[in-house]
Amino acid sequence: MALEKPERFIITCYGHNTASELTRGKYYWSNKLFTDERFPLEKHASYKRVIEPVEFDHHCSTEDVVNEWRRRELLRPTYEDALYFGVQQHEAYARRPWIFLHHPVDAPGSGCTGSFPRYIVLYSFNGMRVIDLYVDDGWIKFCLFAGIRVEN
């Protein structure tokens, strides 16, 4: 069962590039696969987005998360949302990992041939911020999943 979590986070998307957002995020570690080519950010006027966490009381699948988004009328986040959230809301992922199930980005596996669909994960390790890419292999119950709330 998904747990209700009314907390929301506002981010501002402002059209910089991925490299500058990684610098602004002051990450202790970031996956070397984060490049402007793989995660291009387009220039645009700034706008606000509402990020709403989805939480489960059990291990879950991506399909479970997508179904819960539908039930709550949330939209799928973008990788842009993840990059800006990482810079602007670092306290939110200080205690628990946040998974951004944006449209997956194909990226090579470590020590493997081929590439795999991956998603951005933000977390903190001993107080040090990390931005990484994870392959969808099911998700543990400790994670929070970012959904986008459209408000009129």
Secondary structure, 3 states (H helix, E strand, C coil): CEECCCCCEEEEECCCCHHHHHHHCCCCEECCCCCCCCCCCCCCCCEEEEEEEEEECCCECHHHHHHHHHHHCCECCCHHHHHHHHHHCCCCCCCCCEEEEEEEEEEECCCCCCEEEEEEEEEEECCEEEEEEEECCCECCCCEEEEEECCC
